[in-house]
Amino acid sequence: MSSNRLFKLIGYKAIYLTFCKRFNKNPIPLNIPIFGKIKTYHEIINIHDNFAVGELRDEVVEAHLSQEKKPIVVDCGINVGITVRWWLNGFSNKNLQVIGIDMIDEAHKFTINSLIESNINPERYRYHVAALWKHGNKTFDVNVEDPLYGQTNVFSIGEAKNIRTINSKTMDDLLNSSSLKKIDLIKIDIEGAGANALAGALESLKITRHVIIELHNEEEQAESSKILLENGFYLRKSSGKHLWWERT
């Protein structure tokens, strides 16, 4: 099923991506429709998990983003920028803009370079380097063995040597500077800290239509669901590890 879905999205090059996924490598950089040049194995994993499996595909949200005049997507946890490229290049709506939030600076730089290589206007992408939390000015010692590894998180250091001190910000603090009138979609995939991010986004949620959150544990699910229910959202869809919420 996942191979068929990917084939419909990017054509025959899905065969190559399936091969790379199976053998845990990406030997040859390849230009892929929508996503541009794919250089790393991390990008292949992102494409497979989010689009071949289909956990980030949703007809309601895609129709909304296609029809809005100037849609805004807030992408929390951008990693190698596959979802950013999808929002900016997977729709005919070229007025769509993405605000990316990730605590790893290299993730933003990699994403911007990928947009340029794919001939996507990088000015449609704005970003913030911060760890999202329920309040600002908290510091985290974070294990960054590989800055493009998608499971870096604020909860576990382990036996690492490459430790960075990351400052926290609330989503409200970061987005208030943009003077947004509306947010069409907030996507959250930040390795278990989603509920903390939502707790610091109560003002932003007031102007938000859709929220998608990838869950990593039961505590994140319970706390994030409580916040969203209390702030006027209902659970419209569950797909794998993802919950899709919409404002009532």
BALOBA-1460 file (C-alpha; in Angstrom, 3 decimals):
// residues 248
<rec num="1" residu="m" x="0.000" y="0.000" z="0.000"/>
<rec num="2" residu="s" x="2.724" y="2.495" z="0.951"/>
<rec num="3" residu="s" x="4.672" y="1.806" z="-2.271"/>
<rec num="4" residu="n" x="1.550" y="2.418" z="-4.362"/>
<rec num="5" residu="r" x="0.858" y="5.683" z="-2.565"/>
<rec num="6" residu="l" x="4.436" y="6.879" z="-3.116"/>
<rec num="7" residu="f" x="4.309" y="5.837" z="-6.779"/>
<rec num="8" residu="k" x="1.201" y="7.972" z="-7.314"/>
<rec num="9" residu="l" x="2.972" y="10.924" z="-5.691"/>
<rec num="10" residu="i" x="6.382" y="10.881" z="-7.402"/>
<rec num="11" residu="g" x="6.160" y="8.300" z="-10.211"/>
<rec num="12" residu="y" x="8.822" y="5.740" z="-11.116"/>
<rec num="13" residu="k" x="11.423" y="7.291" z="-8.802"/>
<rec num="14" residu="a" x="9.457" y="5.718" z="-5.969"/>
<rec num="15" residu="i" x="11.197" y="2.449" z="-6.903"/>
<rec num="16" residu="y" x="14.589" y="3.980" z="-6.108"/>
<rec num="17" residu="l" x="13.388" y="5.409" z="-2.785"/>
<rec num="18" residu="t" x="11.942" y="2.035" z="-1.830"/>
<rec num="19" residu="f" x="15.306" y="0.433" z="-2.595"/>
<rec num="20" residu="c" x="17.129" y="3.009" z="-0.440"/>
<rec num="21" residu="k" x="14.704" y="2.490" z="2.430"/>
<rec num="22" residu="r" x="15.168" y="-1.271" z="2.318"/>
<rec num="23" residu="f" x="18.977" y="-1.129" z="2.327"/>
<rec num="24" residu="n" x="19.356" y="1.868" z="4.670"/>
<rec num="25" residu="k" x="21.325" y="4.030" z="2.249"/>
<rec num="26" residu="n" x="21.062" y="6.734" z="-0.393"/>
<rec num="27" residu="p" x="24.047" y="6.178" z="-2.702"/>
<rec num="28" residu="i" x="23.101" y="8.657" z="-5.439"/>
<rec num="29" residu="p" x="21.493" y="12.105" z="-4.921"/>
<rec num="30" residu="l" x="18.341" y="12.216" z="-7.008"/>
<rec num="31" residu="n" x="15.844" y="14.905" z="-7.994"/>
<rec num="32" residu="i" x="12.391" y="13.864" z="-6.838"/>
<rec num="33" residu="p" x="9.141" y="15.606" z="-7.874"/>
<rec num="34" residu="i" x="7.891" y="18.063" z="-5.208"/>
<rec num="35" residu="f" x="10.833" y="17.443" z="-2.847"/>
<rec num="36" residu="g" x="13.738" y="18.376" z="-5.120"/>
<rec num="37" residu="k" x="17.224" y="16.923" z="-4.691"/>
<rec num="38" residu="i" x="17.312" y="14.134" z="-2.111"/>
<rec num="39" residu="k" x="20.853" y="13.816" z="-0.766"/>
<rec num="40" residu="t" x="20.558" y="11.988" z="2.564"/>
<rec num="41" residu="y" x="19.019" y="8.860" z="4.006"/>
<rec num="42" residu="h" x="17.204" y="11.054" z="6.557"/>
<rec num="43" residu="e" x="15.232" y="12.655" z="3.712"/>
<rec num="44" residu="i" x="14.198" y="9.257" z="2.365"/>
<rec num="45" residu="i" x="12.959" y="8.179" z="5.795"/>
<rec num="46" residu="n" x="10.926" y="11.401" z="6.074"/>
<rec num="47" residu="i" x="9.348" y="10.917" z="2.654"/>
<rec num="48" residu="h" x="8.523" y="7.294" z="3.437"/>
<rec num="49" residu="d" x="7.053" y="7.900" z="6.886"/>
<rec num="50" residu="n" x="5.069" y="11.025" z="6.087"/>
<rec num="51" residu="f" x="3.983" y="10.423" z="2.499"/>
<rec num="52" residu="a" x="4.435" y="6.795" z="1.468"/>
<rec num="53" residu="v" x="2.753" y="5.655" z="4.672"/>
<rec num="54" residu="g" x="0.500" y="8.686" z="4.265"/>
<rec num="55" residu="e" x="0.417" y="9.989" z="7.824"/>
<rec num="56" residu="l" x="0.674" y="13.619" z="6.674"/>
<rec num="57" residu="r" x="-1.844" y="13.350" z="3.850"/>
<rec num="58" residu="d" x="-5.305" y="14.715" z="4.558"/>
<rec num="59" residu="e" x="-7.896" y="15.772" z="1.988"/>
<rec num="60" residu="v" x="-9.572" y="18.362" z="4.215"/>
<rec num="61" residu="v" x="-6.372" y="20.200" z="5.123"/>
<rec num="62" residu="e" x="-4.969" y="19.969" z="1.598"/>
<rec num="63" residu="a" x="-8.163" y="21.427" z="0.150"/>
<rec num="64" residu="h" x="-8.059" y="24.232" z="2.714"/>
<rec num="65" residu="l" x="-4.421" y="25.105" z="1.980"/>
<rec num="66" residu="s" x="-5.093" y="25.045" z="-1.758"/>
<rec num="67" residu="q" x="-8.082" y="27.390" z="-1.571"/>
<rec num="68" residu="e" x="-6.964" y="29.989" z="0.983"/>
<rec num="69" residu="k" x="-5.597" y="33.255" z="-0.416"/>
<rec num="70" residu="k" x="-2.531" y="33.495" z="1.804"/>
<rec num="71" residu="p" x="-2.313" y="30.339" z="3.915"/>
<rec num="72" residu="i" x="0.138" y="30.153" z="6.814"/>
<rec num="73" residu="v" x="1.621" y="26.867" z="8.035"/>
<rec num="74" residu="v" x="3.609" y="26.740" z="11.268"/>
<rec num="75" residu="d" x="5.909" y="23.704" z="11.064"/>
<rec num="76" residu="c" x="7.304" y="22.748" z="14.484"/>
<rec num="77" residu="g" x="10.133" y="20.252" z="14.118"/>
<rec num="78" residu="i" x="11.346" y="20.629" z="10.534"/>
<rec num="79" residu="n" x="14.305" y="18.199" z="10.621"/>
<rec num="80" residu="v" x="15.549" y="17.953" z="6.990"/>
<rec num="81" residu="g" x="12.753" y="20.107" z="5.607"/>
<rec num="82" residu="i" x="10.761" y="17.450" z="3.743"/>
<rec num="83" residu="t" x="7.481" y="18.693" z="5.221"/>
<rec num="84" residu="v" x="8.471" y="22.309" z="4.488"/>
<rec num="85" residu="r" x="9.067" y="21.384" z="0.837"/>
<rec num="86" residu="w" x="5.713" y="19.611" z="0.774"/>
<rec num="87" residu="w" x="3.803" y="22.631" z="2.093"/>
<rec num="88" residu="l" x="5.571" y="25.007" z="-0.322"/>
<rec num="89" residu="n" x="5.712" y="22.842" z="-3.447"/>
<rec num="90" residu="g" x="3.031" y="20.171" z="-3.072"/>
<rec num="91" residu="f" x="0.179" y="22.604" z="-3.753"/>
<rec num="92" residu="s" x="-0.654" y="24.895" z="-6.644"/>
<rec num="93" residu="n" x="-1.073" y="27.748" z="-4.146"/>
<rec num="94" residu="k" x="2.174" y="29.717" z="-4.403"/>
<rec num="95" residu="n" x="1.013" y="32.263" z="-1.815"/>
<rec num="96" residu="l" x="1.414" y="29.699" z="0.954"/>
<rec num="97" residu="q" x="4.094" y="30.568" z="3.512"/>
<rec num="98" residu="v" x="5.757" y="28.429" z="6.165"/>
<rec num="99" residu="i" x="7.097" y="29.493" z="9.545"/>
<rec num="100" residu="g" x="9.529" y="26.819" z="10.703"/>
<rec num="101" residu="i" x="10.523" y="26.246" z="14.331"/>
<rec num="102" residu="d" x="13.376" y="23.907" z="15.211"/>
<rec num="103" residu="m" x="16.042" y="24.003" z="17.910"/>
<rec num="104" residu="i" x="18.777" y="22.830" z="15.498"/>
<rec num="105" residu="d" x="20.199" y="25.651" z="13.375"/>
<rec num="106" residu="e" x="21.631" y="23.217" z="10.811"/>
<rec num="107" residu="a" x="18.123" y="21.948" z="10.104"/>
<rec num="108" residu="h" x="17.055" y="25.411" z="8.922"/>
<rec num="109" residu="k" x="20.201" y="25.906" z="6.839"/>
<rec num="110" residu="f" x="19.757" y="22.499" z="5.206"/>
<rec num="111" residu="t" x="16.115" y="23.320" z="4.463"/>
<rec num="112" residu="i" x="16.910" y="26.712" z="2.914"/>
<rec num="113" residu="n" x="19.614" y="25.203" z="0.695"/>
<rec num="114" residu="s" x="17.177" y="22.492" z="-0.380"/>
<rec num="115" residu="l" x="14.545" y="25.097" z="-1.272"/>
<rec num="116" residu="i" x="17.055" y="27.022" z="-3.391"/>
<rec num="117" residu="e" x="18.185" y="23.834" z="-5.156"/>
<rec num="118" residu="s" x="14.523" y="23.043" z="-5.872"/>
<rec num="119" residu="n" x="13.830" y="26.539" z="-7.266"/>
<rec num="120" residu="i" x="11.402" y="27.287" z="-4.446"/>
<rec num="121" residu="n" x="11.515" y="30.899" z="-3.297"/>
<rec num="122" residu="p" x="13.247" y="30.747" z="0.127"/>
<rec num="123" residu="e" x="11.523" y="33.999" z="1.111"/>
<rec num="124" residu="r" x="8.342" y="31.957" z="1.549"/>
<rec num="125" residu="y" x="10.080" y="30.269" z="4.488"/>
<rec num="126" residu="r" x="10.729" y="32.076" z="7.770"/>
<rec num="127" residu="y" x="12.255" y="30.323" z="10.733"/>
<rec num="128" residu="h" x="13.106" y="30.454" z="14.430"/>
<rec num="129" residu="v" x="15.835" y="28.549" z="16.262"/>
<rec num="130" residu="a" x="14.405" y="27.586" z="19.658"/>
<rec num="131" residu="a" x="13.176" y="24.701" z="21.777"/>
<rec num="132" residu="l" x="9.406" y="25.068" z="22.083"/>
<rec num="133" residu="w" x="8.197" y="24.902" z="25.671"/>
<rec num="134" residu="k" x="5.341" y="26.119" z="27.873"/>
<rec num="135" residu="h" x="7.463" y="29.058" z="29.025"/>
<rec num="136" residu="g" x="10.532" y="30.847" z="27.738"/>
<rec num="137" residu="n" x="14.014" y="31.309" z="29.155"/>
<rec num="138" residu="k" x="14.455" y="27.667" z="30.122"/>
<rec num="139" residu="t" x="17.682" y="25.978" z="29.030"/>
<rec num="140" residu="f" x="18.141" y="22.385" z="27.926"/>
<rec num="141" residu="d" x="21.339" y="20.412" z="27.479"/>
<rec num="142" residu="v" x="20.695" y="18.535" z="24.265"/>
<rec num="143" residu="n" x="22.558" y="15.647" z="22.664"/>
<rec num="144" residu="v" x="23.316" y="16.621" z="19.046"/>
<rec num="145" residu="e" x="25.356" y="13.729" z="17.692"/>
<rec num="146" residu="d" x="23.875" y="14.284" z="14.227"/>
<rec num="147" residu="p" x="22.104" y="17.639" z="13.670"/>
<rec num="148" residu="l" x="19.996" y="16.145" z="10.868"/>
<rec num="149" residu="y" x="18.881" y="13.152" z="12.929"/>
<rec num="150" residu="g" x="15.165" y="13.527" z="13.471"/>
<rec num="151" residu="q" x="14.968" y="12.158" z="17.014"/>
<rec num="152" residu="t" x="17.077" y="14.758" z="18.839"/>
<rec num="153" residu="n" x="15.040" y="15.846" z="21.864"/>
<rec num="154" residu="v" x="15.103" y="17.826" z="25.104"/>
<rec num="155" residu="f" x="14.438" y="14.866" z="27.393"/>
<rec num="156" residu="s" x="17.454" y="12.596" z="27.030"/>
<rec num="157" residu="i" x="21.177" y="13.319" z="26.904"/>
<rec num="158" residu="g" x="22.496" y="9.778" z="27.159"/>
<rec num="159" residu="e" x="26.223" y="9.126" z="26.945"/>
<rec num="160" residu="a" x="26.864" y="11.879" z="24.446"/>
<rec num="161" residu="k" x="29.862" y="14.113" z="23.919"/>
<rec num="162" residu="n" x="28.256" y="16.669" z="21.593"/>
<rec num="163" residu="i" x="26.088" y="18.594" z="24.026"/>
<rec num="164" residu="r" x="24.494" y="21.933" z="23.181"/>
<rec num="165" residu="t" x="22.671" y="24.275" z="25.501"/>
<rec num="166" residu="i" x="19.380" y="25.236" z="23.847"/>
<rec num="167" residu="n" x="17.128" y="28.086" z="24.982"/>
<rec num="168" residu="s" x="13.362" y="27.676" z="25.098"/>
<rec num="169" residu="k" x="10.728" y="29.992" z="23.668"/>
<rec num="170" residu="t" x="6.971" y="29.782" z="23.650"/>
<rec num="171" residu="m" x="5.180" y="29.543" z="20.341"/>
<rec num="172" residu="d" x="3.224" y="32.665" z="21.284"/>
<rec num="173" residu="d" x="6.443" y="34.639" z="21.821"/>
<rec num="174" residu="l" x="7.843" y="33.555" z="18.462"/>
<rec num="175" residu="l" x="4.677" y="34.117" z="16.445"/>
<rec num="176" residu="n" x="3.572" y="37.380" z="18.058"/>
<rec num="177" residu="s" x="6.420" y="39.150" z="16.270"/>
<rec num="178" residu="s" x="4.856" y="38.157" z="12.935"/>
<rec num="179" residu="s" x="1.546" y="39.939" z="13.690"/>
<rec num="180" residu="l" x="-0.430" y="37.055" z="12.227"/>
<rec num="181" residu="k" x="-4.166" y="37.447" z="11.684"/>
<rec num="182" residu="k" x="-4.666" y="33.697" z="11.190"/>
<rec num="183" residu="i" x="-2.839" y="30.371" z="11.109"/>
<rec num="184" residu="d" x="-4.184" y="27.710" z="8.792"/>
<rec num="185" residu="l" x="-2.189" y="24.769" z="10.131"/>
<rec num="186" residu="i" x="0.153" y="24.055" z="13.022"/>
<rec num="187" residu="k" x="2.109" y="20.827" z="12.568"/>
<rec num="188" residu="i" x="3.955" y="19.535" z="15.646"/>
<rec num="189" residu="d" x="6.533" y="16.748" z="15.666"/>
<rec num="190" residu="i" x="9.055" y="17.537" z="18.388"/>
<rec num="191" residu="e" x="9.824" y="14.167" z="19.939"/>
<rec num="192" residu="g" x="7.451" y="14.153" z="22.890"/>
<rec num="193" residu="a" x="7.387" y="17.871" z="23.749"/>
<rec num="194" residu="g" x="4.197" y="18.622" z="21.808"/>
<rec num="195" residu="a" x="1.994" y="19.224" z="24.851"/>
<rec num="196" residu="n" x="4.538" y="21.653" z="26.298"/>
<rec num="197" residu="a" x="4.610" y="23.512" z="22.980"/>
<rec num="198" residu="l" x="0.802" y="23.779" z="22.953"/>
<rec num="199" residu="a" x="0.773" y="25.038" z="26.551"/>
<rec num="200" residu="g" x="2.856" y="27.974" z="25.331"/>
<rec num="201" residu="a" x="0.644" y="28.596" z="22.289"/>
<rec num="202" residu="l" x="-2.730" y="29.492" z="23.802"/>
<rec num="203" residu="e" x="-2.933" y="32.852" z="22.000"/>
<rec num="204" residu="s" x="-1.792" y="31.348" z="18.706"/>
<rec num="205" residu="l" x="-4.422" y="28.609" z="18.963"/>
<rec num="206" residu="k" x="-7.157" y="31.257" z="19.001"/>
<rec num="207" residu="i" x="-6.413" y="32.097" z="15.357"/>
<rec num="208" residu="t" x="-5.605" y="28.532" z="14.203"/>
<rec num="209" residu="r" x="-7.858" y="26.359" z="12.025"/>
<rec num="210" residu="h" x="-6.055" y="22.979" z="11.982"/>
<rec num="211" residu="v" x="-3.506" y="21.245" z="14.218"/>
<rec num="212" residu="i" x="-1.681" y="18.006" z="13.515"/>
<rec num="213" residu="i" x="0.499" y="16.461" z="16.196"/>
<rec num="214" residu="e" x="2.694" y="13.381" z="16.032"/>
<rec num="215" residu="l" x="2.541" y="11.506" z="19.313"/>
<rec num="216" residu="h" x="5.465" y="9.798" z="21.016"/>
<rec num="217" residu="n" x="3.948" y="8.631" z="24.310"/>
<rec num="218" residu="e" x="0.658" y="8.457" z="26.211"/>
<rec num="219" residu="e" x="1.468" y="11.464" z="28.378"/>
<rec num="220" residu="e" x="1.951" y="13.683" z="25.333"/>
<rec num="221" residu="q" x="-1.333" y="12.424" z="23.906"/>
<rec num="222" residu="a" x="-3.325" y="13.040" z="27.093"/>
<rec num="223" residu="e" x="-1.918" y="16.490" z="27.824"/>
<rec num="224" residu="s" x="-2.052" y="17.785" z="24.252"/>
<rec num="225" residu="s" x="-5.604" y="16.504" z="23.780"/>
<rec num="226" residu="k" x="-6.720" y="18.235" z="26.990"/>
<rec num="227" residu="i" x="-5.245" y="21.562" z="25.847"/>
<rec num="228" residu="l" x="-6.788" y="21.380" z="22.387"/>
<rec num="229" residu="l" x="-10.224" y="20.345" z="23.652"/>
<rec num="230" residu="e" x="-10.214" y="23.188" z="26.180"/>
<rec num="231" residu="n" x="-9.302" y="25.653" z="23.440"/>
<rec num="232" residu="g" x="-12.080" y="24.927" z="20.981"/>
<rec num="233" residu="f" x="-10.760" y="22.049" z="18.869"/>
<rec num="234" residu="y" x="-12.251" y="18.651" z="18.156"/>
<rec num="235" residu="l" x="-10.454" y="15.494" z="17.083"/>
<rec num="236" residu="r" x="-11.367" y="14.981" z="13.440"/>
<rec num="237" residu="k" x="-8.991" y="12.189" z="12.462"/>
<rec num="238" residu="s" x="-6.477" y="9.699" z="13.833"/>
<rec num="239" residu="s" x="-3.848" y="8.228" z="11.509"/>
<rec num="240" residu="g" x="-1.010" y="6.124" z="12.886"/>
<rec num="241" residu="k" x="0.881" y="8.263" z="15.392"/>
<rec num="242" residu="h" x="-0.832" y="11.455" z="14.182"/>
<rec num="243" residu="l" x="-3.913" y="13.221" z="15.486"/>
<rec num="244" residu="w" x="-5.670" y="15.786" z="13.311"/>
<rec num="245" residu="w" x="-7.564" y="18.519" z="15.156"/>
<rec num="246" residu="e" x="-9.854" y="21.196" z="13.750"/>
<rec num="247" residu="r" x="-11.364" y="24.288" z="15.348"/>
<rec num="248" residu="t" x="-15.079" y="23.856" z="15.974"/>
